[in-house]
Amino acid sequence: MSERTLKPGVVTGADYQVLVDAAKAGGYALPAVNVVGTNSLNAVMEAAAKAKSDIIIQLSNSGAAFYAGAGMADGFKAKVMGAVAAARHAHLLAEYYGVCVVMHTDHANRELIPWVEAMLDEGEKYYEQTGKPLYSSHMLDLSADPIDFNLSECARLLERMAKIDMSIEIELGVTGGEEDGIGSEFEEHADNSRLYTQPQDVLQAYDLLNPIGHFSVAASFGNVHGVYKPGNVKLRPEILKNSQDLVQRTHGTGHNPLHLVFHGGSGSEKAKITEAVGYGVFKMNIDTDTQFAFSKPVGEFVEANPKAFKYQVDPEDGTPYKKFYDPRKYLRLGEQGIVSRLLEACDDLGSKGQSIARS
């Protein structure tokens, strides 16, 4: 347990850094869960409260657009305002769940740099009004571009983020698979060296970004978005240790100076997760597993009550089905599915009972 405690709610700036340091020092990582609406966002906070674990809530660009409403005519504006709406929702309610919540946006490639910049426009306005940014951090994933462009853009945007107490997450190396159209399909059995981040690249990032502000690194060590057959994903967490050791040796820092992120965590071996956390991973992304955890109980409910999804009233005996087709009935089952899966994730990551929030 960290010696320092924080007020429950969305944490940013120095408080976010305290939370990251507490996780690393405590030998645990925080689940980072992609959400697409209030149902999934609330379920994540509920799970965190039940597990007494702090939590990271994040949105991809398409998740943010869906949050704003699939019917919004301006698709780009939907991506921006959906992200704003989700953050405001969390700022309003998170403190009542009694845990610390990090708000984060997920993969933004080169084409989505304008999305990040537009969210920063909104974040700067919110900062002027409240003294806090809307988001704790944004991710810029330029891993498909040359490293010099990747890092120079990350530095440019971090300079802007640092002024409003934000952190940036960058990606070095390519996480296999595809997430919301970003990335490339995983080739099973392929020997792809790009799936393994080179420590020298991480050192280059540290040299450039550390003087500017707070940052984290999604370093690739064979991790893949989505779930694949056992044995096809070759995780090598020692890659993370090598990067930590190089930065520590070069700069004379303390143990595990890098703040590392585990992307493509769904379906990973628990022993590999534990090993990665030991090498300074404070955050593990979870999306695929929670999508299925939401959908499975909803599907089971529909299968168990088929007439309720065809008729308001049974045509044979007149039975009313309102209590079954009321969306709150099955949406709540989906929320409970997410909660159950995240309680398992908090156990796996060691974050259960580790919240540093105190009223």
Secondary structure, 3 states (H helix, E strand, C coil): CCCCCECCEECCHHHHHHHHHHHHHHCCCEEEEECCCHHHHHHHHHHHHHHCCCEEEEECHHHHHHHHCCCCCCHHHHHHHHHHHHHHHHHHHHHHHCCEEEEEECCCCHHHHHHHHHHHHHHHHHHHHHCCCCCCEEEECCCCCCHHHHHHHHHHHHHHHHCCCCEEEEEECCCEEEECCEEECCCCCCCCHHHECCHHHHHHHHHHHCCCCCEEEEECECCECCCCCCCCCCCCCHHHHHHHHHHHHHHCCCCCCCCEEECCCCCCCHHHHHHHHHCCEEEEEECHHHHHHHHHHHHHHHHHCHHHHCCCECCCCCCECHHHHCHHHHHHHHHHHHHHHHHHHHHHHCCCCCCCECC
